[in-house]
Amino acid sequence: MKQKIYLLELQSIIHSVSENDRERYVNLLVERIRNPVVTFGLSAFLGSWGVDRFYMGDVGLGIVKLLTLGGFGIWTLIDLFFVAGTTREKNIQLARELKASLM
């Protein structure tokens, strides 16, 4: 997911929350959202040990990546290209789930 599309989607979700709940919603979202740049950095430097997957909340994939040393290096290289987009998609999914839980 591209950065501009990600930000527009996140903004539209935030503005669709009622004004009374918006501040609480944003606070909850900020606590749980993951930074795609941090995820990329973790993937670049500690990806072979699955730290990027643990950070994103994918504990099962993190364990598999840890045990296989990043899929023998192949998975680590692939993640460098996709991990930031995956983080953005998970953040949008989290934003939608939080919105649904408020209603």
N, CA, C and O atoms as a MOPAC input file, in Angstrom:
PM7 MOZYME 1SCF
protein

 N      0.85100 1    -1.17400 1     0.00000 1
 C      0.00000 1     0.00000 1     0.00000 1
 C      0.89500 1     1.23500 1     0.00000 1
 O      1.81200 1     1.34800 1     0.81400 1
 N      0.62900 1     2.13600 1    -0.89400 1
 C      1.42200 1     3.35600 1    -1.01800 1
 C      1.15000 1     4.29100 1     0.15500 1
 O      0.06600 1     4.27800 1     0.73800 1
 N      2.15100 1     5.10000 1     0.49200 1
 C      2.07900 1     6.00600 1     1.63600 1
 C      0.90000 1     6.97100 1     1.53600 1
 O      0.17800 1     7.16400 1     2.51400 1
 N      0.69800 1     7.57700 1     0.37100 1
 C     -0.37000 1     8.56900 1     0.21000 1
 C     -1.75000 1     7.92600 1     0.38100 1
 O     -2.61500 1     8.47700 1     1.06200 1
 N     -1.94800 1     6.77900 1    -0.23000 1
 C     -3.22100 1     6.06600 1    -0.10800 1
 C     -3.46000 1     5.65800 1     1.34100 1
 O     -4.57400 1     5.76000 1     1.85500 1
 N     -2.39600 1     5.19300 1     1.98700 1
 C     -2.46700 1     4.78600 1     3.39700 1
 C     -2.92700 1     5.94600 1     4.26900 1
 O     -3.84200 1     5.79200 1     5.07900 1
 N     -2.30200 1     7.09800 1     4.10800 1
 C     -2.65700 1     8.25400 1     4.93800 1
 C     -4.08100 1     8.73800 1     4.66600 1
 O     -4.79500 1     9.11700 1     5.59400 1
 N     -4.49300 1     8.72700 1     3.40400 1
 C     -5.86400 1     9.13300 1     3.07900 1
 C     -6.88700 1     8.17400 1     3.66600 1
 O     -7.92200 1     8.60100 1     4.17700 1
 N     -6.59900 1     6.87700 1     3.59400 1
 C     -7.50500 1     5.87100 1     4.15200 1
 C     -7.60700 1     6.03300 1     5.67200 1
 O     -8.70000 1     5.99700 1     6.23600 1
 N     -6.46600 1     6.21000 1     6.32000 1
 C     -6.45700 1     6.38800 1     7.77000 1
 C     -7.21300 1     7.64800 1     8.17700 1
 O     -7.96100 1     7.65200 1     9.15500 1
 N     -7.00800 1     8.70700 1     7.41600 1
 C     -7.70100 1     9.96000 1     7.69100 1
 C     -9.21400 1     9.80700 1     7.52800 1
 O     -9.97900 1    10.32800 1     8.34000 1
 N     -9.64400 1     9.10600 1     6.50200 1
 C    -11.08400 1     8.93800 1     6.28700 1
 C    -11.70800 1     8.08600 1     7.39200 1
 O    -12.84200 1     8.33800 1     7.80100 1
 N    -10.98700 1     7.09400 1     7.87000 1
 C    -11.50400 1     6.27000 1     8.97000 1
 C    -11.62500 1     7.11100 1    10.22900 1
 O    -12.63000 1     7.02900 1    10.93600 1
 N    -10.61400 1     7.91700 1    10.51500 1
 C    -10.64400 1     8.76600 1    11.72100 1
 C    -11.79400 1     9.75700 1    11.65700 1
 O    -12.47800 1     9.97700 1    12.65600 1
 N    -12.01500 1    10.35900 1    10.49100 1
 C    -13.09500 1    11.34500 1    10.36200 1
 C    -14.48000 1    10.71100 1    10.34500 1
 O    -15.47700 1    11.40500 1    10.54300 1
 N    -14.55700 1     9.41800 1    10.11500 1
 C    -15.85900 1     8.76000 1    10.13700 1
 C    -16.31500 1     8.41700 1    11.56100 1
 O    -17.46400 1     8.03000 1    11.77400 1
 N    -15.41800 1     8.55800 1    12.51500 1
 C    -15.77300 1     8.33000 1    13.91800 1
 C    -16.45800 1     9.59000 1    14.43200 1
 O    -16.06200 1    10.70200 1    14.08200 1
 N    -17.48100 1     9.42100 1    15.25700 1
 C    -18.20500 1    10.58500 1    15.78200 1
 C    -17.26200 1    11.47600 1    16.59100 1
 O    -16.28600 1    11.00300 1    17.17500 1
 N    -17.56600 1    12.75000 1    16.61300 1
 C    -16.70700 1    13.71800 1    17.30700 1
 C    -16.56900 1    13.40500 1    18.78200 1
 O    -15.52000 1    13.65600 1    19.37400 1
 N    -17.60400 1    12.86400 1    19.37700 1
 C    -17.55700 1    12.53400 1    20.80200 1
 C    -16.53500 1    11.42900 1    21.09400 1
 O    -15.89200 1    11.44400 1    22.14300 1
 N    -16.38800 1    10.49100 1    20.18900 1
 C    -15.48800 1     9.35200 1    20.39100 1
 C    -14.12700 1     9.52600 1    19.72300 1
 O    -13.23200 1     8.70700 1    19.93200 1
 N    -13.95800 1    10.56400 1    18.93600 1
 C    -12.75400 1    10.69000 1    18.11400 1
 C    -11.47200 1    10.77000 1    18.93000 1
 O    -10.48700 1    10.11400 1    18.59000 1
 N    -11.46400 1    11.55200 1    19.98700 1
 C    -10.23600 1    11.69400 1    20.78800 1
 C     -9.83700 1    10.35900 1    21.42100 1
 O     -8.66600 1     9.98000 1    21.39600 1
 N    -10.79900 1     9.66200 1    21.97900 1
 C    -10.51800 1     8.35200 1    22.57500 1
 C    -10.05400 1     7.36000 1    21.51100 1
 O     -9.14400 1     6.56500 1    21.74700 1
 N    -10.68300 1     7.41300 1    20.34400 1
 C    -10.32100 1     6.53100 1    19.23600 1
 C     -8.87800 1     6.77300 1    18.78400 1
 O     -8.10900 1     5.82800 1    18.60900 1
 N     -8.52500 1     8.02800 1    18.60100 1
 C     -7.17200 1     8.37000 1    18.14700 1
 C     -6.14600 1     7.93400 1    19.19300 1
 O     -5.08300 1     7.42400 1    18.83600 1
 N     -6.44700 1     8.12600 1    20.46600 1
 C     -5.52400 1     7.69400 1    21.52000 1
 C     -5.31600 1     6.18000 1    21.48500 1
 O     -4.18700 1     5.70500 1    21.61000 1
 N     -6.39200 1     5.43000 1    21.31500 1
 C     -6.27500 1     3.97100 1    21.21300 1
 C     -5.48000 1     3.56700 1    19.98200 1
 O     -4.65100 1     2.65800 1    20.03500 1
 N     -5.73900 1     4.24600 1    18.88100 1
 C     -5.04600 1     3.93100 1    17.63000 1
 C     -3.54800 1     4.21700 1    17.73200 1
 O     -2.72600 1     3.42200 1    17.27800 1
 N     -3.20400 1     5.34800 1    18.32600 1
 C     -1.79100 1     5.71800 1    18.45900 1
 C     -1.05400 1     4.71500 1    19.34600 1
 O      0.11800 1     4.42400 1    19.10500 1
 N     -1.72300 1     4.19000 1    20.36000 1
 C     -1.09100 1     3.19200 1    21.22900 1
 C     -0.76500 1     1.90100 1    20.48900 1
 O      0.24200 1     1.25800 1    20.78300 1
 N     -1.59900 1     1.51900 1    19.54000 1
 C     -1.48800 1     0.19600 1    18.91300 1
 C     -0.88700 1     0.19200 1    17.51300 1
 O     -0.47000 1    -0.85800 1    17.02500 1
 N     -0.83800 1     1.33700 1    16.87000 1
 C     -0.37300 1     1.39500 1    15.48100 1
 C      1.14100 1     1.15100 1    15.42400 1
 O      1.86600 1     1.49400 1    16.35700 1
 N      1.59700 1     0.56900 1    14.34200 1
 C      3.01600 1     0.27200 1    14.14100 1
 C      3.56700 1     1.15600 1    13.03300 1
 O      2.89800 1     1.38300 1    12.02400 1
 N      4.77900 1     1.65400 1    13.21700 1
 C      5.42200 1     2.53100 1    12.25600 1
 C      6.07400 1     1.69900 1    11.14800 1
 O      6.92800 1     0.86300 1    11.44300 1
 N      5.69300 1     1.90400 1     9.88100 1
 C      6.28300 1     1.13600 1     8.78000 1
 C      7.79200 1     1.33100 1     8.63600 1
 O      8.49100 1     0.40900 1     8.21400 1
 N      8.30000 1     2.50100 1     8.97400 1
 C      9.73800 1     2.75600 1     8.87400 1
 C     10.49300 1     1.93800 1     9.91900 1
 O     11.55000 1     1.37700 1     9.63100 1
 N      9.95300 1     1.87200 1    11.11900 1
 C     10.57100 1     1.05700 1    12.16800 1
 C     10.54500 1    -0.40800 1    11.76800 1
 O     11.52600 1    -1.12700 1    11.95900 1
 N      9.42900 1    -0.84600 1    11.21500 1
 C      9.32400 1    -2.23700 1    10.77800 1
 C     10.35600 1    -2.54600 1     9.70700 1
 O     10.97400 1    -3.61000 1     9.72800 1
 N     10.54900 1    -1.62200 1     8.76600 1
 C     11.55700 1    -1.82900 1     7.72300 1
 C     12.95700 1    -1.90900 1     8.33500 1
 O     13.75500 1    -2.76500 1     7.95300 1
 N     13.24900 1    -1.02900 1     9.27300 1
 C     14.55800 1    -1.05200 1     9.93100 1
 C     14.79400 1    -2.35300 1    10.67600 1
 O     15.87900 1    -2.93000 1    10.60700 1
 N     13.77400 1    -2.81400 1    11.38900 1
 C     13.89800 1    -4.09300 1    12.09000 1
 C     14.09600 1    -5.23400 1    11.10600 1
 O     14.86500 1    -6.16000 1    11.36200 1
 N     13.40300 1    -5.16300 1     9.98800 1
 C     13.53700 1    -6.19300 1     8.97300 1
 C     14.93000 1    -6.19300 1     8.36500 1
 O     15.49900 1    -7.25300 1     8.10500 1
 N     15.47800 1    -5.01000 1     8.14000 1
 C     16.79900 1    -4.89800 1     7.51900 1
 C     17.90400 1    -5.40600 1     8.44400 1
 O     18.84000 1    -6.06700 1     7.99400 1
 N     17.79200 1    -5.09700 1     9.73900 1
 C     18.88300 1    -5.41800 1    10.64500 1
 C     18.66500 1    -6.67500 1    11.48100 1
 O     19.62700 1    -7.35600 1    11.83800 1
 N     17.41600 1    -6.98700 1    11.79400 1
 C     17.13400 1    -8.13500 1    12.65900 1
 C     16.11600 1    -9.09000 1    12.04200 1
 O     15.52800 1    -9.91200 1    12.74500 1
 N     15.90800 1    -8.98400 1    10.74400 1
 C     14.90100 1    -9.78600 1    10.06200 1
 C     15.16400 1   -11.27300 1    10.09700 1
 O     14.22000 1   -12.06300 1    10.09600 1
 N     16.41200 1   -11.67300 1    10.12700 1
 C     16.73000 1   -13.10600 1    10.15900 1
 C     16.24800 1   -13.77200 1    11.43700 1
 O     16.03900 1   -14.98500 1    11.47400 1
 N     16.07300 1   -12.97700 1    12.48400 1
 C     15.59900 1   -13.51600 1    13.75600 1
 C     14.10700 1   -13.27200 1    13.96500 1
 O     13.58200 1   -13.57700 1    15.03600 1
 N     13.42300 1   -12.73600 1    12.97900 1
 C     11.97700 1   -12.56900 1    13.04900 1
 C     11.49700 1   -11.40200 1    13.88700 1
 O     10.30600 1   -11.30900 1    14.18500 1
 N     12.39900 1   -10.50900 1    14.27600 1
 C     12.02000 1    -9.39000 1    15.14400 1
 C     10.96800 1    -8.50700 1    14.48000 1
 O     10.07400 1    -7.99700 1    15.15500 1
 N     11.06500 1    -8.32300 1    13.17200 1
 C     10.08000 1    -7.51000 1    12.46100 1
 C      8.68200 1    -8.10300 1    12.57600 1
 O      7.70700 1    -7.36900 1    12.74100 1
 N      8.57800 1    -9.41500 1    12.49200 1
 C      7.26700 1   -10.07700 1    12.59100 1
 C      6.71500 1   -10.00800 1    14.01200 1
 O      5.51100 1    -9.83500 1    14.20200 1
 N      7.58600 1   -10.14000 1    15.00500 1
 C      7.13400 1    -9.99300 1    16.38600 1
 C      6.61600 1    -8.57600 1    16.62200 1
 O      5.59400 1    -8.39200 1    17.28300 1
 N      7.30800 1    -7.58400 1    16.09300 1
 C      6.90100 1    -6.18100 1    16.23500 1
 C      5.52700 1    -5.93400 1    15.62500 1
 O      4.72700 1    -5.18100 1    16.18000 1
 N      5.24900 1    -6.56800 1    14.48400 1
 C      3.95800 1    -6.38300 1    13.82100 1
 C      2.84100 1    -7.18300 1    14.48600 1
 O      1.66900 1    -6.99600 1    14.15800 1
 N      3.18800 1    -8.06300 1    15.40600 1
 C      2.17300 1    -8.85400 1    16.09300 1
 C      1.97500 1   -10.23000 1    15.50300 1
 O      1.08800 1   -10.96300 1    15.94100 1
 N      2.77700 1   -10.60200 1    14.52200 1
 C      2.69900 1   -11.92800 1    13.90400 1
 C      3.63500 1   -12.87900 1    14.64800 1
 O      4.70000 1   -13.23200 1    14.14300 1
 N      3.23400 1   -13.28800 1    15.84100 1
 C      4.10100 1   -14.10500 1    16.69200 1
 C      4.40400 1   -15.44800 1    16.04000 1
 O      5.54600 1   -15.90600 1    16.07300 1
 N      3.40700 1   -16.07600 1    15.45400 1
 C      3.61800 1   -17.37000 1    14.81100 1
 C      4.63600 1   -17.28800 1    13.67800 1
 O      5.54600 1   -18.11200 1    13.58700 1
 N      4.47400 1   -16.28600 1    12.81800 1
 C      5.42700 1   -16.10500 1    11.72400 1
 C      6.80400 1   -15.70100 1    12.24800 1
 O      7.82600 1   -16.06600 1    11.66700 1
 N      6.82400 1   -14.95300 1    13.34000 1
 C      8.09900 1   -14.57300 1    13.94600 1
 C      8.86200 1   -15.78200 1    14.44900 1
 O     10.08000 1   -15.86700 1    14.28800 1
 N      8.14500 1   -16.72200 1    15.06200 1
 C      8.78700 1   -17.94500 1    15.56000 1
 C      9.32000 1   -18.77600 1    14.40300 1
 O     10.44400 1   -19.27400 1    14.45800 1
 N      8.51400 1   -18.92600 1    13.35000 1
 C      8.96200 1   -19.69400 1    12.18300 1
 C     10.17500 1   -19.03000 1    11.54400 1
 O     11.13400 1   -19.70500 1    11.16700 1
 N     10.13000 1   -17.72000 1    11.42500 1
 C     11.25000 1   -16.99300 1    10.82600 1
 C     12.50200 1   -17.11600 1    11.69700 1
 O     13.61300 1   -17.22100 1    11.17700 1
 N     12.32600 1   -17.10400 1    13.00200 1
 C     13.44300 1   -17.27100 1    13.92200 1
 C     14.05900 1   -18.66000 1    13.79700 1
 O     15.28000 1   -18.80000 1    13.72600 1
 N     13.21800 1   -19.67400 1    13.77000 1
 C     13.71600 1   -21.05400 1    13.71800 1
 C     14.38900 1   -21.39500 1    12.38700 1
 O     15.26700 1   -22.25700 1    12.33600 1
 N     13.97800 1   -20.71900 1    11.31300 1
 C     14.56800 1   -21.01100 1     9.99800 1
 C     15.60200 1   -19.95900 1     9.60200 1
 O     16.07800 1   -19.94400 1     8.46700 1
 N     15.94800 1   -19.07000 1    10.55500 1
 C     16.87500 1   -17.96000 1    10.27700 1
 C     16.44100 1   -17.16500 1     9.04900 1
 O     17.20800 1   -16.95400 1     8.10900 1
 N     15.20700 1   -16.74300 1     9.09500 1
 C     14.65600 1   -15.91800 1     8.00900 1
 C     14.42400 1   -16.69400 1     6.74000 1
 O     14.63200 1   -16.18400 1     5.63900 1
 N     13.98700 1   -17.94600 1     6.89700 1
 C     13.75600 1   -18.77300 1     5.71100 1
 C     15.04300 1   -18.96200 1     4.93000 1
 O     15.06800 1   -18.90100 1     3.70100 1
 N     16.14100 1   -19.20200 1     5.70300 1
 C     17.48300 1   -19.38100 1     5.13300 1
 C     17.92400 1   -18.15000 1     4.34600 1
 O     18.66300 1   -18.25400 1     3.36700 1
 N     17.45400 1   -16.97400 1     4.79500 1
 C     17.84200 1   -15.70600 1     4.18600 1
 C     16.92100 1   -15.23200 1     3.07900 1
 O     16.86600 1   -14.04000 1     2.77800 1
 N     16.20000 1   -16.15700 1     2.47500 1
 C     15.32600 1   -15.79800 1     1.35200 1
 C     14.13600 1   -14.97800 1     1.84300 1
 O     13.80600 1   -13.94300 1     1.26400 1
 N     13.50100 1   -15.44100 1     2.90200 1
 C     12.34700 1   -14.74200 1     3.46400 1
 C     12.74500 1   -13.34000 1     3.91900 1
 O     11.98500 1   -12.38700 1     3.74300 1
 N     13.93400 1   -13.21400 1     4.50200 1
 C     14.41700 1   -11.91500 1     4.95500 1
 C     14.54100 1   -10.94000 1     3.78900 1
 O     14.13400 1    -9.78500 1     3.90600 1
 N     15.09200 1   -11.38600 1     2.67800 1
 C     15.22100 1   -10.51900 1     1.50200 1
 C     13.86400 1   -10.11800 1     0.93500 1
 O     13.66300 1    -8.96500 1     0.55400 1
 N     12.95000 1   -11.05300 1     0.88000 1
 C     11.61200 1   -10.76800 1     0.36400 1
 C     10.90000 1    -9.76100 1     1.26600 1
 O     10.23900 1    -8.84200 1     0.78200 1
 N     11.03800 1    -9.94100 1     2.58200 1
 C     10.39200 1    -9.02300 1     3.52200 1
 C     10.88500 1    -7.58900 1     3.38000 1
 O     10.12500 1    -6.65500 1     3.63600 1
 N     12.11100 1    -7.39500 1     2.98900 1
 C     12.61800 1    -6.03700 1     2.81000 1
 C     11.78000 1    -5.24600 1     1.80500 1
 O     11.64700 1    -4.02800 1     1.92200 1
 N     11.22800 1    -5.93400 1     0.83500 1
 C     10.42300 1    -5.26300 1    -0.17900 1
 C      8.96300 1    -5.08500 1     0.23000 1
 O      8.29600 1    -4.16600 1    -0.24500 1
 N      8.46400 1    -5.95200 1     1.10400 1
 C      7.03000 1    -5.95900 1     1.38900 1
 C      6.63600 1    -5.59100 1     2.81600 1
 O      5.45800 1    -5.34200 1     3.07100 1
 N      7.56600 1    -5.55000 1     3.74000 1
 C      7.20100 1    -5.41400 1     5.14100 1
 C      6.56900 1    -4.05600 1     5.46700 1
 O      5.67200 1    -4.00200 1     6.30900 1
 N      6.99400 1    -2.97700 1     4.84500 1
 C      6.40000 1    -1.66800 1     5.12100 1
 C      4.94700 1    -1.62800 1     4.64600 1
 O      4.07900 1    -1.11000 1     5.34900 1
 N      4.68100 1    -2.16800 1     3.46300 1
 C      3.30300 1    -2.22300 1     2.96100 1
 C      2.42400 1    -3.10800 1     3.81400 1
 O      1.26100 1    -2.78800 1     4.05900 1
 N      2.97700 1    -4.22200 1     4.26700 1
 C      2.22800 1    -5.12200 1     5.14000 1
 C      1.87600 1    -4.42900 1     6.45300 1
 O      0.77400 1    -4.59600 1     6.97600 1
 N      2.81300 1    -3.65400 1     6.98000 1
 C      2.55700 1    -2.90400 1     8.21600 1
 C      1.44000 1    -1.89200 1     8.00800 1
 O      0.57200 1    -1.74300 1     8.86800 1
 N      1.45200 1    -1.20400 1     6.88800 1
 C      0.39100 1    -0.22700 1     6.60800 1
 C     -0.96900 1    -0.92000 1     6.51200 1
 O     -1.96000 1    -0.42200 1     7.04600 1
 N     -1.01700 1    -2.06500 1     5.83300 1
 C     -2.27600 1    -2.80500 1     5.71600 1
 C     -2.77100 1    -3.26200 1     7.08400 1
 O     -3.96900 1    -3.19500 1     7.36100 1
 N     -1.87000 1    -3.72400 1     7.93500 1
 C     -2.27200 1    -4.13400 1     9.28100 1
 C     -2.78000 1    -2.93700 1    10.09000 1
 O     -3.71600 1    -3.07400 1    10.87800 1
 N     -2.16800 1    -1.76600 1     9.89700 1
 C     -2.62700 1    -0.57300 1    10.59700 1
 C     -4.03200 1    -0.16300 1    10.15600 1
 O     -4.84700 1     0.24100 1    10.98600 1
 N     -4.31900 1    -0.26200 1     8.86600 1
 C     -5.66800 1     0.05000 1     8.37200 1
 C     -6.66800 1    -0.95200 1     8.94300 1
 O     -7.76000 1    -0.57100 1     9.36400 1
 N     -6.30000 1    -2.21600 1     8.95800 1
 C     -7.17100 1    -3.24600 1     9.52900 1
 C     -7.42300 1    -2.96900 1    11.01100 1
 O     -8.55100 1    -3.11100 1    11.48200 1
 N     -6.39100 1    -2.57800 1    11.74300 1
 C     -6.53200 1    -2.23900 1    13.15100 1
 C     -7.45700 1    -1.04200 1    13.33400 1
 O     -8.30000 1    -1.03300 1    14.23100 1
 N     -7.29900 1    -0.03100 1    12.48000 1
 C     -8.14900 1     1.16200 1    12.56700 1
 C     -9.61500 1     0.80400 1    12.35500 1
 O    -10.49000 1     1.31300 1    13.05600 1
 N     -9.88300 1    -0.06600 1    11.39200 1
 C    -11.27100 1    -0.49100 1    11.13800 1
 C    -11.82700 1    -1.29900 1    12.31000 1
 O    -12.98200 1    -1.11700 1    12.69500 1
 N    -11.01200 1    -2.18800 1    12.87800 1
 C    -11.46800 1    -2.99500 1    14.00800 1
 C    -11.75300 1    -2.13300 1    15.23700 1
 O    -12.74000 1    -2.34900 1    15.94100 1
 N    -10.88800 1    -1.16200 1    15.48800 1
 C    -11.12400 1    -0.24800 1    16.61800 1
 C    -12.38700 1     0.56000 1    16.41300 1
 O    -13.15000 1     0.77400 1    17.35500 1
 N    -12.61300 1     1.01000 1    15.19400 1
 C    -13.82500 1     1.77200 1    14.88800 1
 C    -15.06300 1     0.91200 1    15.12800 1
 O    -16.04000 1     1.37900 1    15.71200 1
 N    -15.02500 1    -0.34500 1    14.67800 1
 C    -16.16000 1    -1.24500 1    14.87700 1
 C    -16.40500 1    -1.51300 1    16.35700 1
 O    -17.55300 1    -1.66000 1    16.77600 1
 N    -15.34100 1    -1.57700 1    17.14800 1
 C    -15.52000 1    -1.84500 1    18.58200 1
 C    -16.11300 1    -0.65600 1    19.31800 1
 O    -16.72000 1    -0.82700 1    20.37500 1
 N    -15.94800 1     0.55600 1    18.77600 1
 C    -16.52600 1     1.74500 1    19.40300 1
 C    -18.02000 1     1.85200 1    19.13800 1
 O    -18.74700 1     2.46000 1    19.92200 1
 N    -18.47600 1     1.27200 1    18.05200 1
 C    -19.89000 1     1.41900 1    17.66500 1
 C    -20.74300 1     0.38200 1    18.28300 1
 O    -21.95400 1     0.36400 1    18.06000 1

